[in-house]
Amino acid sequence: MISKEKNYYIFLKKRYLFPQGEFEVKNNFLFFNGIDLNEIIKKYSTPLRISFLPKITENIEKSFFLFKKVMSEINYEGEYFYAYCTKTSPFSFILDKMLKERFKNFGIEISSSFDIEIIRNLYKKNIFTKKNFLICNGFKTENYISGILELYRKGLKNIITIIDNQDEIYKYNLKSDEKLNIGIRLMTRENFHPNLKNSRFGISEKNFFSFYQKNIKNNSKFRLKLLHLFAGSFLFQNENNFCIEIEKIINLYCVLKKDGSTDLDSINIGGGFPAKFSLDFNFDFEETIFKIINIIYLICEKENVKVPNIFTEFGTYTVAESGAIIASVIGEKNENNKEKWYILNTSFFSTIPNVCSFNKKYICLPINNWNKSYEEVNIGGLTCDNSDFYNKERNIEELVLPLKEEKKDLYLGFFNTGAYEEVLGSYSGLQHCLIPSPKHIIIDIKKDGSFDYFLFKKEQKEKEILKILGF
């Protein structure tokens, strides 16, 4: 049903606090982090993927600031270390941006042998340096272990390889001729993930101490530096579970310190910090950080043990808010007078596949027509798949957008899409129904404050797809 109110901007201000943060409207056009999206569309057309790099460093700086602030306030004597997870978005422009900032106590977390090639490349270019640390997570294949040891022999001593399975320690024992820094991943409690009864990652609590005593404590090839707890978003969604896991790992840390593990000086709480996926997003980062640090501080004080350094591995938090997808409404459908459909000139499978696979919610806003009437709509992609859609089931609240004027363009944006979408969506590879991947624009800020635009990837052409298919 079309609204009686004839101004979408007024409607949105009544529903949310708006404008806010990265979003503002000027002359009935949407601006994203100060970027005039209408001008971007004029220059590059749609569909379009955007990566806004300054948002990445802004979020890293925010985390460093808040952790250091809380540590200072409670006289916490450990240091904070920030790791970025390559699996979230492993593009060169992202890794170059954050590493060239030369943050103190900054490093990279990797999870496969192919990541080793990325580190080799960055090290060769002096972008990743010996001052950066490297956390090696994931299942350790033979190639992965060989790659880790090769980096170590080349002088990258600031590597901590995380033992995720008990047999990994035997593989390192056979192959390593130097003393390695290692961490051990502690298995989290059951039922944090809604579809799993047990975690398959890490060493279980009941096996942990015997594994350590037998294989690590008196082994001259290993230096236990870190205990690893992968928090993840499911853990942060439940404060009680979160506190239990933090208490568990810090109690184990204290036991090991008292048992003579002198090299152990750090814990890694993994990732899980959220990003802004709705206009009513409300997460108290500082309060959460305080709870983490305070739990650790109080337990260590009680046990008379020196507090550990704290590592985090924030992926989604780091890059999600740097991304956006811009598309055009190229068709309308209203067959039963009950459901209005806008059809886009791209597919959700090709751009933000998490929408189709996991009912992921993003911020959806119009680029133009902010002064027009509006109505509740469904959005359909170009494929013939009935999962290629976005509506109130995915967006929780009704999806309300401005009317499309006849013979005039309506542009829509999906915002904060910078995490995992490219790696899950077969970036520049085969897409569902052979819908091409959109062009990809990188935006940074020059020293004079103006925007710098770079076309990273052109829209897929028929020849590229046919070549993949063997034609």
N, C-alpha and C positions, 0 to 999 in steps of 0.2 A: 504494500500500500504506500502510495506517495504521501510524504508528509505535508502538512499544512504550512509548517515553518519552511520558508524559502531560502534558508541560509545554512549550509552545512557547517560553516565555521562556528556559528552560534550554537548549533546542536552539539558539536564536539566539546565546546567550552562548558556546556552544561553537564556533559557526561564525565569529563576528565578535567584535571588541572591542565590547562592548555592556553598558550604555548608552553613548552617545557624543554629544558636541556637542548638537545640537538635539533629539535623541531620548532620551526616558526613559519608563519605565513606572511608574505608580502605581496600586495597587489593580486591577491587570490591565487598565488602560486606557492607551493611548498618549498622551503629551504631545509636542507639536511646538513648539520654542522657548518652552516654558513654557505653551503653550496646551492646555487640556483639550479635546481634540477630541471626546470623548463629549458634553460639555456643548454644544459648537458644533452637533453633530448634533441634539441635543434641541431646540435653539432654532430651527435653520434647516432641518432635515431634509437628505436627500440626493437627487440628486447635488449636489455643491457644489464650487465653485472658491474657493480661498483665496489672498489676497496679503498677506503679512506684511511690512510696509514697513520696520521697523527692520533687517531683514537686509540691505537694499539699502545703507543708509548705513554699516552695519558693514563691508561688503565694500569700499566706497569708501575708508573710513578705513584699512582694512588695507593697501590698495595704496599710499596716500599714505605711510603709516608705513614700509612696507618699502622703497619706492624712496628715501625721504629717509634712512633708516637706512644703506642701502648707499652712497648718494652721500656721506654724511658720513664713513663708515669709510674710503673710498678717496680722500677729498678731491676728489670730482668737483664742479666748479664750475658745472655747468649746473643748470637747474631741471626739475622734473617736472610735467607737465600731464596731467590725467585727462579724457578725453572719454567721454560715454555715447552709445551708438548708438541712436537712436530706433527703428530697424527691429526691434530685439530685442523691445521692448514699449513702444509709444508712448503709453500711457495717461496722462491728466492727473495722476492721483494719484501715479504714479511720478515724473514729471518735476517736479511740485510738491514732492514730498518731498526729492529730492536738491538741487534748486536753492535751496530755502528754507534749507538748511543753510549756505549761503553759504561753501562751501569755496573757499579760495584756489586759483587755477590750475585751476578746474573749468569745463568747457564741454560742448557738445552736438555730436554728429556727425550730419548729416542726409544723405539720399540721394535726395530727390525734391522736386518743386515743392509737393506737398501738405505736406511737412515745413515749408516756408516759412510756411504758414498757422499751424502749431503755434507756431513761433517768434514770429510776429506777435502771436498771442493771449497768449503768455507775457510778451512785452515790454510789451504794453499794460497788463497787470496788475502790472507791475514784479516779476515772478517771474524772468524772464530779464532781466539787466541788461547795461549796457555793460561791466561787469567780467568777465562770462562771455565765453568765446570760442566761435566757431562754425566747425566744420569742414564744408565742403560737398563731399561725395563723390558718386559716381554719375555716370551719363550725363547730360549737361547739355542738356535740351530748351530750346526758346526760352522757355517759361514759367518754367522753373527758373532760367535765367540772368537773366531780367527780375526775378524775385523776389529773387535774391541782390543785384542792383544796387539794388533798391528799399530793402532793409534797410540797405545801405551808405549810401545817401543820407539815410536817416532817422537816421543817427548811430551805427549799429552798425559801428564801424570795426574791431572785433576779430574780423573774419571772414577766414578763409583758405579760398579756393576751390581745390580740388584738380584739377589738369589731368590728366584720365584718357585723353583722346583728343587727338591733335594739332590737330584742327580746332576744338576749344574755344577755343583762343587767338585764332583769327580772329574768332569770334563776340563775345568780350569786347572785342576791338580795335574792332569796329564799334559796339558799344553803350555802352561805358564812357567816361565823361568824367572819371573820377577815377583816381588811382593805386591799384591793387588789390593786396592781399596774396595771393600765390598759393603753392601747393605743387605739386609734380610727383610723380605716382605712378610708381614704378619697377616695371616688369613683373618678376614673380618667375620663377625658373627653371622649366623644364618638369617635369612628372610629380609635383608635390606632391599634386595631387588625383588620387585613384585612377581616375577616369573621364575625365580630360582629359589631352591631350598638351601643350597650351599654355594659358597664361593669356590671357584676352581683356582683362585690365585693365592699364592703365598704358602707359607708353612703354618700348619695348624698350631694352636696354642699348646695342645698336649704334646706335640712332637718337637716344639721349638727348642727347649732347653737341652734335651738330649742330642738333638742335631748339632747345636752349637758346641756342646762339650766334646762331642766325638770328632767333629770335622773342622772346627775353626779355632777353638780356644788356644790350642798349643801347636797350631799349624803355621810354620814360618812363611808360607806363601800368601797368607791372607791377613789383612788388617781390617777388622770390623769397625767401620766408621759410622754406620747409620742404621736405624731401624725404620722400616717403611710401612706406613699404613695408608692404603688407598681409600680416601674418604668417599669421593664421588658425590654427585648431586643427590642421590637417594639418601645418603647419610646426612647431608646438610639440611634436608627437608624434615628431619626428625631430630630435634634438639636433644632428647633423652638418649637416643641411640648414639648420637654424635659424641656426647659427653662420656658415655660408657667406653667407646672405642679409644678416645683420647686417654682416658684413665688407664685402660688396659696396656696401651703401648708405653706410657710413661712409667707405669709400675714395673714393666718388664725391663725398661731402660735402667731403672734404679737397681733392680736385682743383678743385672749384668755388670753394672759399674761396681757394685759391692763385691762381685765375684772376681774382680780384677781385670775387667775389660777396659784397659786404660785408653785405648785408641778410640773407643766409642764416644762420640761427642755431639751427635746430631740425631734428630728424628725428622721424618718426612711424612707429612699428613696428606700428600697427594693433591688431587684437584677437587673440583666440586663447587667452587664459588660461582654464583649465578650471574647471568647477564640479563639485561633489560629486554624482555620479550613482550611486554604489554605497557600501555600508557599508565596503568595504575601500579606499576612495579614499585615495591617497597621492601627493601632488604637493608638491615642495619649492619653494614660491613664492620664498622668499628666495634660495635657491641659483640659481634661474633668473634672477632679477633681477640677482644679482651677475654672472652670466655675460654678460648683455646689457651692463651698464654697464662691466664690465671690458674687454670687447672694444673698445667705443667709446673708452674712456679710453686704452688701450694704443696703438691706431692713431693717435689724435690726438696723443698724446705723441711717437710716432715721427715723425710728419709735422710736428710743431711747429705744430699748429693748435688753436685754442681749441675745447674740447668743446662739442657742441650741447646745447640743451634736448631733453628726451625727452617725446614725446607718446605716449599709448596710447589705444585705442578699445575698451574692454572692455564688451561687451554681455552675453553669456551669463554671464560671471563676475559681473557686477553684479547681475542680477535673477533668475537661475535658482533660486537657493536660497530665494527669497521665496515661491515658488509651491507649491501642493499641490492635488490633486484627491481628493475623498472620495466614495465610492460604496457602495451596499449590494449584497450578494449576494442576489438575489431568486429564484434557481433553481439546481438542481444537475443534473448529467447524468453518467451512468456506464454507457453502453450496452454497452461491450465488456469491462468489468471491467479495463481497462488504462489508460484515460485518464479522469481525474476532471475535470469541468468545473464552474467556478463562473460563473454568468451574472449580469452587473451590471445595474443599473437605468439605465445610460447606455451610450454608445458611445465607443470610443477615437477614432473619427473626429470626434466632437463635442467631445472634451475634450483629448486629447493625440495629435493626428493624426500626429506624428512617429513614434509607435509603429508605425502602419500603413504609413507611407511609407518610413521609413528604418531600421526595426528599432531605434529609439531605446531605450536602457535607462534606467530610472528606479528609484528606491528604492521597493519595494512592501512595505508592512507592514500588519498588521491594526490596527484601532483597539481592538478588544476581543478577548476569548477568549484572552488571553495565558497563561492557566493550563490550557488545554485541549490535548488530543491534536492531532496535526497530520499532514498528508500532502502529497505532491507533487500539484500541481493545474495546470490550464490555466484561464485566465480569458477568457471570451467577452463581447463587447459585444452590444448589442441589435439591431444591424443584421443583415441576411441575407448580409453580405459575409464571405467566408472569411478576409479579412485583418484582420478586427476581433477580434483576440485578443492575448493576452500570455501567454507561457510561457517555458520554459527556453531555447528558441531565441533569444528576445529578451532574456532575463535572464542568459544565459551559464550560470549555475549553475541547478540545479533550483529551480523556484519552489515553495517549501514554505510552507503557510499552515495556520492552525488549522482544525479541523473546525467545520462549521456545525451548531449544535444545532437539532433539530426545533422549528419554530414560534418560533424566536428569531432575532434579527437578527445578522448578521455584517457588519461594516463594514471596508472596505479603503481604504488611502490610497496614492496615488502622489505622491512627494515630489520637490521641487526641479524643478518643471515650469514655472517662471516665465518662461522664455525662448522666444520665437518661437511657442509653441503657439497663442496667441490669434490672432495675425496670420496664421498658416497655416491655421487651422481655421475661417475664416469666422465670426468672433465675432458672435453674435446674428444671423447670416444663415442661408442655407440649409445644412442638414447632410445627410449621407448617410442615406437612408431616412427623412428628415424627423425624425430624433431631435432633440429640442430641446436648445439650449445650456443648461447648468446655471446656477443662480444664482451670483452672484459676491460674496464677502464680502471687504472690506478690513479689515485689523487693524493698528492702530498702538498705541503705548504712550503713555498720558497722563503728565503731569508727576508725578503721585503714584505712578507705576509700575504702575497697573492697565491692563488692556487696553481699547481703544476699538474697537468693532465698527461697521461701516458697510455696509449692503446697497447695493452699487454697481449691481448688475443683477439683476433678477428672472429666474426661469426662463422661457424662451420659452413663449408660449402659442400655441394653435392659430390664433387670429386674426392674430397677427403673421406666422406662416408663410404663411397663406393670402393675406395682403395682399401679401407679397413675390411670391407666385405669380400675383397678378392676380385673385384670386377676391373 
